[in-house]
Amino acid sequence: MKKFLLVISAIVVGMSFSLAQTQIKPGIGINATNVTGDGADAKGQVGWQLGASVAFGEKFYFEPGVFYQSSSFEYTDINQGPATDASYHGFRIPVAVGLDVLGNADSAFGLRIFGGGSTFIVTGTSDEFLDKDLVESPQWGVFAGAGLDIAIFYIDASYQWSLTNVQKDVDQIDLGKTKGFFLTAGLRF
């Protein structure tokens, strides 16, 4: 029900901006996601994302998107057992509001700031240590960032704080919540 309400809200807000300037922004990027749990040492490793967003507006804008994302980390338990690489992947759906600080959607050069919320729907894991059935899905988060536009190219840098634990059951191991840095580059049409 929550997913349905989120999708309907995004569609309604998007339609209200449909008369404004619209940009389609496919992009690819890297991410570094860290976890904050107790009782273990988990270090983020480089992951990637691929997808697109659509920005509605001229100076103030609304930008929903969908990205396929892969995140990973190296985990070592408190007894200094062997390090285990764990990764999970799925769809990240960010919804941002932003402001063009320099320029606007039509400018050849622009500087933007933005923030918003996101959900991450886990579709799979690549390790026995991190079973898909034990991973919380969806995972909710908030983010803030800045972007640079040069001609038809853009680059966005953002930092996200998770509001949801990585795994459902914290009796055995508490991986905690994620914190992540995202760098995405692409084209704007």
Buried (B, 14 or more C-beta within 10 A) or exposed (E): EEEEEBEEEBEEBBEEBEEBBBBEBBBBBEBBBBBBBEEBBBEBBEBBBBBBBBBBBEBEBBBBBEBEBBBBBEBBBEEEEEEBEBBBBBBBBBBBBBEBEEBBBEEEEBBBEBBBBBBBBBEEBBEEEBEBEBBBBBBBBBBEBBBBBEEEEBBBBBEBEBBBBBBEEBEEBBBBBBBBBBBBBBBBE
